[in-house]
Amino acid sequence: MASKKREVQLQAVINTQNLWDEMLLNKGLTVIDVYQAWCGPCKAVQPLFRKLKNELNEDEILHFVVAEADNIVTLQPFREKCEPVFLFSLNGKIIAKIQGANAPLINKKVLSLIDEERKIGAGEMARPQYVEIPLVDLSTEEGGEGHYENAGDIYNMAIIKPDAVLRRKNIVIKEKITKEGFVIEIQENMFLPEEVVREFYIHIADQPDFEEFVSFVTNGLSCVLIISQGEEEFIQEEIQPQSEAAEEELPENPEEPHVRFAPMVTKKKRDSLQEYLERQHISEFCDIEDDVTKVSKFIDILFPDFKTMKSMNIQRTLALLHPEVYEERKDDVFNIIQNEGFTILMQRQISLSEEEAKTICKNYENEEYFAKLVAYMSSNPSCVLVLLRENGLQHWQELMGPKTLEEAFTYYPESLCARFATESFPINLFYGSPSKEEAEKEIEHFFPPQSTLALIKPHVSPEQRKEILKAIKEAGFELTMLKEIVLTPEHANKVYFKITGKDFYKNVLEVLSMGPSTVMILTKWNAVVEWRRMVGPVDPEEAKLLSPDCLRARYGVDILRNAVHGASNTYEASVGISNVFTEDNPEDA
């Protein structure tokens, strides 16, 4: 309870406009931590504030407060922002702002302003005339048309039809969409519910072949994209003199350079997604819905967690534990990670290459120990993680702390950097992605997607098939390709080429001839091993004993009718995929 009381005394809580107005009456300097209700005040700077309060001992002219942006009208521009913001109020006037938990910069600003206040109080200097800074949203300071202000919140929905997916047109379409500057917020191959198909294509419902079309779409694998506008496109226009005569009238002075107008950057409205697809001659493969209300409804049906995750700013980040921490303190670190609300999506032990080690340690490339550090990192196993959490990128950066031990001990004693310091190197023994874009690149680098061939056998009922497909999605696999086919001996040989000479193969063919099988390409990191684990032992009876939650234990009947099949290794997966699906991807003439 005593600790709780000290924290309240350290930072007064401001959560109404009246309390904000009263706070502005404070004498001297007030440091304001502006926070959102959903994420709370910034814990990372509290040790610094406590240190400043104790060392400066200026309770009359130094105040610390936390202000909840959600309930204070003055702070409306800071609502729904992830990054911490610190405002500096001097005798009721906001004279400075620092974005991000930059402890050294905050420390420098407080010491400088308090030093001035002391000198002013002692009559050693006159009070500077500070200009009050406007509390405006940085994203709107440049002005612009209202049409663009919330472009990122307006989504289009695209359906790439099953025949185009089988021909892998979805890959080309996605590349073109992102190249044009649109952002694909969600992409998933799925079987569309009939009600979604009927409503999405209601504009062609009166056509005579509509029912046949609905059947075609619902029974095949479509690629569904939710797309936002991305950043506005900018072009440069160089202002020219109005006429040659006007240019001739400009005075010529050999001692001065000829003055020309600087290029002026102007906004250019990008084509709509539909217009762009038509211009690229790919609209026949991809249908667009741009009505905001309809798209919102479809998102709620198909991706019910998307809006919540978007509003909570759920993010992935790559995290790395240096060898020393991984070998000696891994369990302690993992406990902290989980207690901080992170979900560990993927993890692996890895020995970094020299180039990877140089990239991870680039903050220290000018230090004399850099070569030794790179050698150590590339010769001992590290642990690489993919972490998921609300505001995950920033929170992991704050949890790690700064890059050096000196800074960590001074300003962030509760950080991982300070808590897991060793004598080997005076550095942070943790790494985290610096941005969302870098995080995705680094995750793909350290956890490269892998594809495997998978099969659901004919004896599995339609309801069980749905359950298996749902389990595949929940396990994090991307359903990259899918087709239903009766595996005649000719086709079965392409999947089961490894056992075609075995005595029991004729029994396998007999089971496969019972009806259509569902043949799939499943993609994720370590897909071959993960799918084999999910499938389980060959004999369902053995599977029920050894791995009761596996697919063969749940849906298998006997050793031949064991529900599912998967490639045994990467070579078998590669050959099987090439055998089964290459024929469906003819090059366009």
C-alpha positions as CSV (number, residue, x, y, z in Angstrom):
1,M,0.0,0.0,0.0
2,A,2.9,2.4,0.8
3,S,4.3,1.9,-2.7
4,K,0.9,2.7,-4.2
5,K,0.7,5.9,-2.2
6,R,4.1,7.1,-3.3
7,E,3.2,6.6,-6.9
8,V,0.0,8.7,-6.5
9,Q,2.0,11.5,-4.8
10,L,4.6,11.3,-7.6
11,Q,2.1,12.0,-10.4
12,A,-1.3,13.7,-9.8
13,V,-4.2,12.2,-11.8
14,I,-6.0,14.6,-14.2
15,N,-9.0,13.0,-15.8
16,T,-11.5,15.8,-16.3
17,Q,-11.4,19.2,-18.0
18,N,-11.9,21.0,-14.6
19,L,-8.9,19.2,-13.1
20,W,-6.9,20.1,-16.3
21,D,-7.8,23.8,-15.9
22,E,-6.8,23.7,-12.2
23,M,-3.5,22.1,-13.1
24,L,-2.7,25.0,-15.3
25,L,-2.6,27.2,-12.2
26,N,0.5,25.3,-10.9
27,K,3.5,27.5,-10.2
28,G,6.7,26.6,-12.2
29,L,7.0,23.5,-14.3
30,T,4.5,20.7,-14.7
31,V,5.4,17.6,-16.7
32,I,2.3,16.0,-18.2
33,D,2.2,12.3,-19.3
34,V,-0.7,12.3,-21.8
35,Y,-2.2,8.7,-21.9
36,Q,-5.1,6.8,-23.3
37,A,-7.5,5.0,-21.0
38,W,-6.9,1.6,-22.8
39,C,-3.1,1.6,-22.3
40,G,-2.5,3.7,-19.2
41,P,0.3,6.1,-18.3
42,C,3.9,5.3,-19.4
43,K,5.5,3.2,-16.8
44,A,8.9,3.4,-18.4
45,V,9.5,7.0,-17.3
46,Q,8.3,6.8,-13.7
47,P,11.7,5.8,-12.3
48,L,13.2,9.0,-14.0
49,F,10.4,11.2,-12.6
50,R,11.0,9.8,-9.1
51,K,14.7,10.4,-9.4
52,L,14.2,14.0,-10.6
53,K,11.7,14.7,-7.8
54,N,14.1,13.3,-5.1
55,E,17.3,14.9,-6.5
56,L,15.9,18.3,-7.4
57,N,13.7,18.6,-4.3
58,E,11.7,21.4,-5.8
59,D,8.1,20.5,-4.9
60,E,7.0,24.2,-5.2
61,I,8.1,24.5,-8.8
62,L,8.2,20.9,-10.2
63,H,5.1,18.9,-10.6
64,F,4.4,15.6,-12.4
65,V,0.9,14.6,-13.6
66,V,-0.8,12.0,-15.7
67,A,-3.6,13.3,-18.0
68,E,-6.2,11.0,-19.6
69,A,-6.8,12.3,-23.1
70,D,-10.2,10.5,-23.5
71,N,-12.0,12.7,-20.9
72,I,-10.2,16.1,-21.4
73,V,-11.5,18.3,-24.2
74,T,-8.2,20.1,-24.5
75,L,-6.4,16.8,-25.2
76,Q,-8.8,15.6,-28.0
77,P,-6.0,15.7,-30.7
78,F,-4.1,13.1,-28.7
79,R,-6.9,10.5,-28.5
80,E,-6.4,7.1,-30.0
81,K,-2.7,7.6,-30.4
82,C,-0.3,4.8,-29.4
83,E,2.9,6.7,-28.8
84,P,3.4,8.4,-25.4
85,V,3.3,12.2,-25.4
86,F,4.8,14.4,-22.7
87,L,3.8,18.1,-22.5
88,F,5.7,20.7,-20.5
89,S,3.6,23.4,-18.9
90,L,5.4,26.5,-17.5
91,N,3.2,28.6,-15.3
92,G,0.1,27.5,-17.2
93,K,1.5,27.8,-20.7
94,I,2.3,24.6,-22.8
95,I,5.8,25.4,-24.1
96,A,7.2,22.1,-25.2
97,K,6.2,18.6,-26.3
98,I,8.2,15.3,-26.5
99,Q,6.8,12.3,-28.4
100,G,7.9,8.9,-27.2
101,A,9.4,7.7,-24.0
102,N,12.7,9.4,-24.6
103,A,14.1,9.5,-21.1
104,P,17.4,11.3,-21.8
105,L,15.6,14.1,-23.7
106,I,12.9,14.5,-21.0
107,N,15.6,14.5,-18.3
108,K,17.5,17.3,-20.2
109,K,14.4,19.4,-20.7
110,V,13.4,19.2,-17.0
111,L,16.9,20.0,-15.7
112,S,17.1,23.0,-18.2
113,L,13.7,24.5,-17.3
114,I,14.1,24.0,-13.5
115,D,17.6,25.6,-13.7
116,E,16.0,28.6,-15.4
117,E,13.2,28.8,-12.8
118,R,15.8,28.8,-10.0
119,K,17.8,31.6,-11.7
120,I,14.7,33.6,-12.3
121,G,13.7,33.2,-8.6
122,A,17.1,34.3,-7.5
123,G,17.0,37.4,-9.8
124,E,19.9,36.1,-11.9
125,M,18.0,36.2,-15.2
126,A,14.8,37.6,-16.8
127,R,12.0,35.2,-17.7
128,P,12.2,34.1,-21.3
129,Q,9.2,34.8,-23.5
130,Y,8.2,31.3,-24.5
131,V,5.7,30.8,-27.3
132,E,2.8,28.5,-26.4
133,I,2.7,25.5,-28.7
134,P,-0.7,24.6,-30.3
135,L,-2.1,21.2,-29.3
136,V,-2.9,19.9,-32.7
137,D,-2.9,16.4,-34.3
138,L,0.4,16.2,-36.2
139,S,-1.3,14.1,-38.9
140,T,-3.6,17.0,-39.8
141,E,-1.3,19.9,-39.5
142,E,-0.7,20.0,-43.2
143,G,-4.3,20.6,-43.9
144,G,-5.8,19.1,-47.0
145,E,-9.2,18.0,-48.2
146,G,-11.5,16.1,-45.8
147,H,-11.8,13.3,-48.2
148,Y,-8.3,12.2,-47.4
149,E,-8.3,12.6,-43.7
150,N,-9.7,9.2,-42.7
151,A,-8.7,7.3,-45.9
152,G,-7.0,4.7,-43.8
153,D,-10.4,3.8,-42.1
154,I,-12.2,3.3,-45.4
155,Y,-12.0,-0.2,-46.8
156,N,-12.7,-2.0,-50.0
157,M,-13.4,-5.7,-50.2
158,A,-12.1,-7.7,-53.1
159,I,-13.0,-11.3,-54.0
160,I,-10.7,-13.1,-56.4
161,K,-12.8,-16.0,-57.8
162,P,-11.9,-19.7,-57.4
163,D,-10.8,-20.3,-61.0
164,A,-8.4,-17.3,-60.7
165,V,-7.0,-18.7,-57.4
166,L,-6.4,-22.0,-59.1
167,R,-4.5,-20.2,-61.8
168,R,-2.6,-18.3,-59.1
169,K,-3.9,-15.0,-60.4
170,N,-4.3,-13.9,-56.8
171,I,-0.5,-13.6,-56.4
172,V,-0.3,-11.2,-59.4
173,I,-3.3,-9.2,-58.3
174,K,-2.0,-8.7,-54.8
175,E,1.4,-7.6,-56.1
176,K,-0.2,-5.0,-58.4
177,I,-2.5,-3.7,-55.7
178,T,0.3,-3.1,-53.2
179,K,2.6,-1.7,-55.9
180,E,0.0,1.0,-56.6
181,G,0.1,2.1,-53.0
182,F,-3.1,0.4,-51.6
183,V,-2.6,-1.5,-48.3
184,I,-3.9,-5.1,-48.0
185,E,-5.1,-5.2,-44.4
186,I,-6.3,-8.8,-44.5
187,Q,-5.8,-11.6,-47.1
188,E,-7.2,-15.0,-46.7
189,N,-8.2,-17.9,-49.0
190,M,-11.5,-19.3,-47.9
191,F,-14.8,-20.9,-48.8
192,L,-17.3,-18.1,-48.8
193,P,-20.6,-18.5,-47.0
194,E,-23.6,-18.6,-49.4
195,E,-25.3,-15.6,-47.8
196,V,-22.1,-13.5,-48.3
197,V,-21.9,-14.5,-52.0
198,R,-25.6,-13.7,-52.6
199,E,-25.3,-10.3,-51.0
200,F,-22.0,-9.4,-52.5
201,Y,-23.2,-10.3,-56.0
202,I,-26.8,-9.0,-55.6
203,H,-26.4,-6.7,-58.6
204,I,-26.4,-9.8,-60.9
205,A,-29.0,-11.8,-59.1
206,D,-31.5,-11.4,-61.9
207,Q,-29.2,-13.1,-64.4
208,P,-30.4,-16.6,-65.6
209,D,-27.2,-18.4,-64.5
210,F,-26.9,-16.7,-61.1
211,E,-27.7,-19.9,-59.1
212,E,-25.0,-21.8,-61.0
213,F,-22.6,-18.9,-60.3
214,V,-23.3,-19.0,-56.6
215,S,-22.6,-22.7,-56.5
216,F,-19.4,-22.1,-58.4
217,V,-18.1,-19.5,-55.9
218,T,-19.2,-21.2,-52.7
219,N,-17.7,-24.6,-53.7
220,G,-14.3,-23.2,-54.6
221,L,-11.5,-21.5,-52.7
222,S,-11.8,-17.7,-53.1
223,C,-9.2,-15.2,-52.1
224,V,-10.7,-12.4,-50.0
225,L,-8.9,-9.1,-49.5
226,I,-9.7,-6.2,-47.3
227,I,-7.9,-3.1,-48.7
228,S,-7.4,0.4,-47.4
229,Q,-6.2,3.4,-49.4
230,G,-2.8,3.7,-47.9
231,E,-0.8,6.9,-48.1
232,E,-1.9,9.6,-50.6
233,E,0.0,9.8,-53.8
234,F,2.1,12.9,-54.3
235,I,3.5,14.4,-57.5
236,Q,5.9,17.3,-58.1
237,E,5.0,20.2,-60.4
238,E,7.6,22.8,-61.3
239,I,6.1,26.2,-61.6
240,Q,7.2,27.8,-64.9
241,P,7.1,31.5,-65.9
242,Q,3.8,32.3,-67.5
243,S,5.3,33.1,-70.9
244,E,8.7,33.3,-72.7
245,A,8.2,37.1,-72.7
246,A,7.8,37.1,-68.9
247,E,11.0,35.1,-68.6
248,E,12.9,37.5,-70.8
249,E,11.8,40.4,-68.5
250,L,13.7,38.9,-65.6
251,P,16.8,41.0,-64.9
252,E,20.1,39.4,-65.7
253,N,22.7,39.8,-63.0
254,P,25.9,37.8,-63.6
255,E,26.8,38.1,-59.9
256,E,23.7,36.3,-58.7
257,P,22.4,32.9,-59.6
258,H,19.3,32.6,-61.8
259,V,16.3,32.2,-59.5
260,R,13.8,29.5,-60.4
261,F,10.7,28.5,-58.6
262,A,11.1,25.4,-56.4
263,P,9.0,22.4,-57.2
264,M,5.6,22.4,-55.5
265,V,4.3,19.2,-54.1
266,T,0.6,18.8,-54.8
267,K,-1.9,16.0,-53.9
268,K,-3.1,13.8,-56.7
269,K,-6.2,11.6,-56.1
270,R,-5.4,8.0,-56.9
271,D,-7.8,6.0,-59.1
272,S,-10.3,3.9,-57.3
273,L,-9.4,0.3,-56.8
274,Q,-12.0,-0.8,-59.5
275,E,-10.6,1.8,-62.0
276,Y,-7.1,0.6,-61.3
277,L,-7.9,-3.1,-61.8
278,E,-9.7,-2.3,-65.1
279,R,-6.7,-0.3,-66.3
280,Q,-4.5,-3.3,-65.5
281,H,-6.8,-5.6,-67.4
282,I,-7.3,-7.9,-64.3
283,S,-10.8,-6.8,-63.2
284,E,-12.3,-10.0,-64.8
285,F,-10.6,-12.1,-62.1
286,C,-11.4,-9.8,-59.1
287,D,-14.7,-8.2,-58.0
288,I,-14.8,-5.1,-55.8
289,E,-17.2,-3.8,-53.2
290,D,-16.6,-0.2,-52.1
291,D,-19.8,0.6,-50.3
292,V,-18.6,1.4,-46.7
293,T,-21.7,-0.1,-45.0
294,K,-21.6,-3.3,-46.9
295,V,-17.9,-3.8,-46.5
296,S,-18.2,-3.2,-42.8
297,K,-20.9,-5.9,-42.6
298,F,-18.8,-8.4,-44.6
299,I,-15.8,-7.8,-42.3
300,D,-18.0,-8.5,-39.3
301,I,-19.1,-11.8,-40.8
302,L,-15.8,-13.0,-42.3
303,F,-13.2,-11.4,-40.0
304,P,-15.0,-10.8,-36.6
305,D,-11.8,-10.0,-34.7
306,F,-10.4,-7.5,-37.3
307,K,-12.0,-4.3,-36.0
308,T,-11.2,-5.0,-32.4
309,M,-7.5,-5.8,-33.2
310,K,-7.3,-2.7,-35.3
311,S,-8.7,-0.4,-32.6
312,M,-6.5,-2.0,-30.0
313,N,-3.5,-1.8,-32.3
314,I,-2.6,-5.5,-32.0
315,Q,0.9,-5.8,-33.4
316,R,3.5,-8.5,-34.2
317,T,7.2,-7.8,-33.5
318,L,10.4,-9.9,-33.8
319,A,12.3,-10.3,-30.5
320,L,15.8,-11.8,-30.0
321,L,17.5,-12.9,-26.9
322,H,21.3,-12.8,-27.1
323,P,23.1,-16.1,-26.4
324,E,24.1,-15.3,-22.8
325,V,20.5,-14.5,-21.7
326,Y,19.1,-17.5,-23.7
327,E,21.5,-20.0,-22.2
328,E,21.3,-18.8,-18.6
329,R,18.0,-16.9,-18.0
330,K,15.6,-18.0,-20.7
331,D,12.8,-19.2,-18.3
332,D,12.9,-15.9,-16.4
333,V,12.6,-13.9,-19.6
334,F,9.8,-16.0,-20.9
335,N,7.9,-15.5,-17.6
336,I,8.3,-11.7,-17.9
337,I,7.2,-11.8,-21.5
338,Q,4.0,-13.7,-20.7
339,N,3.3,-11.6,-17.6
340,E,3.5,-8.5,-19.8
341,G,0.6,-9.8,-21.9
342,F,2.5,-11.0,-24.9
343,T,1.6,-14.1,-26.9
344,I,4.5,-16.1,-28.3
345,L,3.4,-17.0,-31.8
346,M,6.6,-18.6,-32.9
347,Q,10.0,-19.3,-31.5
348,R,13.3,-21.0,-32.6
349,Q,16.9,-21.4,-31.6
350,I,19.2,-20.1,-34.2
351,S,22.9,-19.5,-34.8
352,L,23.1,-16.2,-36.6
353,S,25.2,-15.8,-39.7
354,E,27.9,-13.1,-39.6
355,E,25.7,-10.7,-41.7
356,E,22.6,-11.3,-39.5
357,A,24.7,-10.7,-36.4
358,K,26.0,-7.4,-37.9
359,T,22.4,-6.3,-38.6
360,I,21.1,-7.2,-35.1
361,C,24.1,-5.4,-33.5
362,K,24.3,-2.4,-35.9
363,N,23.7,0.1,-33.0
364,Y,27.2,-0.8,-31.8
365,E,29.1,-0.8,-35.1
366,N,31.2,2.2,-34.0
367,E,32.3,0.6,-30.7
368,E,35.7,-1.0,-30.3
369,Y,34.1,-4.3,-29.2
370,F,31.9,-4.6,-32.3
371,A,34.0,-7.3,-34.1
372,K,34.2,-9.3,-30.9
373,L,30.4,-9.0,-30.4
374,V,29.6,-10.1,-33.9
375,A,31.9,-13.1,-33.5
376,Y,30.2,-14.1,-30.2
377,M,26.7,-13.7,-31.7
378,S,27.5,-15.8,-34.8
379,S,29.1,-18.6,-32.9
380,N,26.5,-19.2,-30.1
381,P,22.8,-19.9,-30.3
382,S,20.3,-17.1,-29.9
383,C,16.6,-17.3,-29.4
384,V,14.3,-15.6,-31.9
385,L,10.6,-15.0,-31.1
386,V,7.5,-13.6,-32.7
387,L,5.5,-11.7,-30.1
388,L,1.9,-10.5,-30.4
389,R,0.3,-7.9,-28.1
390,E,-1.7,-4.7,-28.0
391,N,0.8,-2.0,-29.1
392,G,3.3,-4.7,-29.2
393,L,6.2,-2.9,-31.0
394,Q,6.4,0.0,-28.6
395,H,5.7,-2.1,-25.5
396,W,8.6,-4.5,-26.3
397,Q,10.9,-1.6,-27.0
398,E,10.0,-0.1,-23.6
399,L,10.3,-3.4,-21.9
400,M,13.8,-4.0,-23.4
401,G,15.0,-0.5,-22.5
402,P,17.8,1.5,-24.1
403,K,20.8,0.2,-26.1
404,T,23.5,0.8,-23.3
405,L,23.8,-0.4,-19.7
406,E,24.8,3.1,-18.5
407,E,21.5,4.6,-19.8
408,A,19.5,1.7,-18.6
409,F,20.8,1.9,-15.0
410,T,20.3,5.6,-15.0
411,Y,16.9,6.0,-16.5
412,Y,15.3,2.5,-16.9
413,P,16.3,0.3,-13.9
414,E,13.3,-1.9,-14.4
415,S,14.1,-2.6,-18.1
416,L,15.2,-6.0,-19.3
417,C,18.5,-4.4,-20.3
418,A,19.3,-3.4,-16.7
419,R,17.8,-6.6,-15.1
420,F,19.7,-9.1,-17.3
421,A,22.9,-7.2,-17.6
422,T,26.2,-9.2,-17.8
423,E,29.9,-8.2,-17.7
424,S,30.6,-9.5,-21.2
425,F,29.4,-6.5,-23.2
426,P,28.0,-3.1,-21.9
427,I,24.9,-3.4,-24.2
428,N,21.3,-4.4,-24.2
429,L,21.2,-8.2,-24.6
430,F,17.8,-8.0,-26.3
431,Y,16.6,-6.9,-29.8
432,G,13.3,-5.8,-31.1
433,S,12.0,-4.6,-34.5
434,P,12.2,-0.8,-34.9
435,S,9.0,-0.5,-37.0
436,K,6.0,-2.4,-38.2
437,E,7.5,-2.6,-41.7
438,E,10.8,-3.9,-40.4
439,A,9.0,-6.4,-38.1
440,E,7.3,-8.0,-41.1
441,K,10.5,-8.2,-43.1
442,E,12.4,-9.7,-40.1
443,I,9.7,-12.2,-39.3
444,E,9.7,-13.4,-42.8
445,H,13.5,-13.6,-42.8
446,F,13.8,-15.7,-39.6
447,F,10.6,-17.6,-40.0
448,P,10.3,-18.1,-43.8
449,P,7.0,-19.5,-45.1
450,Q,7.1,-23.2,-46.2
451,S,4.5,-25.1,-48.1
452,T,3.4,-28.7,-47.7
453,L,1.0,-31.0,-49.6
454,A,-2.0,-32.1,-47.5
455,L,-5.0,-34.3,-48.3
456,I,-8.4,-35.0,-46.8
457,K,-9.6,-38.4,-47.8
458,P,-13.0,-39.3,-49.4
459,H,-14.5,-41.1,-46.4
460,V,-14.5,-37.9,-44.3
461,S,-18.0,-36.4,-44.1
462,P,-18.7,-32.8,-45.3
463,E,-19.2,-31.7,-41.7
464,Q,-15.9,-33.3,-40.6
465,R,-14.2,-31.7,-43.6
466,K,-15.4,-28.3,-42.3
467,E,-14.0,-29.1,-38.9
468,I,-10.7,-30.1,-40.3
469,L,-10.4,-26.9,-42.4
470,K,-11.3,-24.8,-39.3
471,A,-8.6,-26.6,-37.3
472,I,-6.1,-25.9,-40.1
473,K,-6.9,-22.2,-40.0
474,E,-6.7,-22.1,-36.2
475,A,-3.3,-23.7,-36.3
476,G,-2.0,-20.7,-38.3
477,F,-1.8,-22.3,-41.7
478,E,-2.5,-20.4,-44.9
479,L,-4.7,-22.4,-47.2
480,T,-2.8,-21.4,-50.3
481,M,-4.4,-23.7,-52.9
482,L,-7.2,-26.3,-52.8
483,K,-9.0,-28.5,-55.3
484,E,-11.4,-31.5,-55.0
485,I,-10.6,-34.4,-57.3
486,V,-11.3,-38.1,-57.5
487,L,-7.8,-39.6,-57.3
488,T,-7.7,-42.1,-60.1
489,P,-4.5,-44.2,-60.2
490,E,-3.0,-41.6,-62.6
491,H,-3.7,-38.8,-60.1
492,A,-3.0,-40.8,-57.0
493,N,0.5,-41.6,-58.3
494,K,1.3,-37.9,-58.2
495,V,0.5,-37.7,-54.5
496,Y,1.6,-41.2,-53.3
497,F,4.6,-41.5,-55.6
498,K,6.8,-42.7,-52.7
499,I,4.7,-45.9,-52.1
500,T,3.5,-46.9,-55.6
501,G,5.5,-50.0,-55.6
502,K,4.3,-51.3,-52.2
503,D,2.1,-54.3,-51.9
504,F,-0.6,-52.4,-50.0
505,Y,-0.8,-49.6,-52.6
506,K,-3.8,-51.2,-54.3
507,N,-5.7,-51.0,-51.1
508,V,-4.8,-47.3,-50.9
509,L,-6.1,-46.8,-54.4
510,E,-9.4,-48.5,-53.5
511,V,-10.0,-46.1,-50.6
512,L,-9.2,-43.1,-52.7
513,S,-11.6,-44.2,-55.5
514,M,-14.6,-43.9,-53.0
515,G,-15.1,-40.3,-53.9
516,P,-13.4,-36.9,-54.3
517,S,-10.4,-36.1,-52.1
518,T,-9.6,-32.5,-51.0
519,V,-6.0,-31.8,-52.0
520,M,-4.4,-28.7,-50.5
521,I,-1.2,-26.6,-50.3
522,L,-0.8,-25.4,-46.7
523,T,1.7,-22.7,-45.9
524,K,3.4,-21.4,-42.7
525,W,6.8,-21.5,-41.1
526,N,8.0,-25.2,-40.6
527,A,4.8,-26.3,-42.4
528,V,5.9,-29.9,-43.2
529,V,6.7,-30.7,-39.6
530,E,3.7,-28.8,-38.1
531,W,1.2,-30.6,-40.5
532,R,2.7,-34.0,-39.7
533,R,2.4,-33.3,-36.0
534,M,-1.2,-32.2,-36.5
535,V,-2.0,-35.3,-38.6
536,G,-0.6,-37.8,-36.0
537,P,0.4,-41.5,-36.3
538,V,-0.7,-43.5,-39.3
539,D,-2.9,-45.9,-37.4
540,P,-5.9,-44.1,-35.7
541,E,-6.0,-46.6,-32.9
542,E,-2.3,-45.8,-32.1
543,A,-3.1,-42.1,-32.6
544,K,-5.8,-42.2,-29.9
545,L,-3.3,-43.5,-27.4
546,L,-0.3,-41.4,-28.3
547,S,-1.9,-38.1,-29.6
548,P,-5.6,-38.1,-28.9
549,D,-6.1,-34.5,-30.2
550,C,-4.5,-35.2,-33.6
551,L,-6.7,-35.3,-36.7
552,R,-6.3,-39.1,-37.3
553,A,-7.3,-39.8,-33.8
554,R,-10.5,-37.7,-34.2
555,Y,-11.5,-38.5,-37.7
556,G,-9.7,-41.7,-38.7
557,V,-11.6,-45.1,-39.0
558,D,-8.7,-47.5,-39.7
559,I,-5.1,-47.5,-41.1
560,L,-6.3,-46.9,-44.7
561,R,-9.3,-44.6,-43.9
562,N,-7.2,-42.5,-41.6
563,A,-8.8,-39.2,-42.7
564,V,-5.8,-37.1,-43.7
565,H,-2.4,-37.4,-45.4
566,G,0.7,-35.2,-45.5
567,A,4.1,-35.1,-47.1
568,S,6.8,-36.6,-45.0
569,N,9.6,-34.1,-45.8
570,T,10.3,-31.0,-47.8
571,Y,11.4,-32.9,-50.9
572,E,8.2,-35.0,-50.9
573,A,6.1,-31.8,-50.4
574,S,7.8,-30.0,-53.2
575,V,7.5,-32.8,-55.7
576,G,3.8,-33.5,-54.7
577,I,2.9,-29.8,-55.1
578,S,4.5,-29.7,-58.5
579,N,2.8,-32.9,-59.6
580,V,-0.7,-31.9,-58.5
581,F,-0.9,-28.2,-59.0
582,T,1.4,-27.1,-61.8
583,E,-1.0,-28.4,-64.3
584,D,-3.6,-25.9,-63.1
585,N,-1.3,-22.9,-63.7
586,P,-0.9,-22.7,-67.4
587,E,0.9,-19.6,-68.7
588,D,-1.4,-17.1,-70.4
589,A,-0.8,-16.8,-74.1
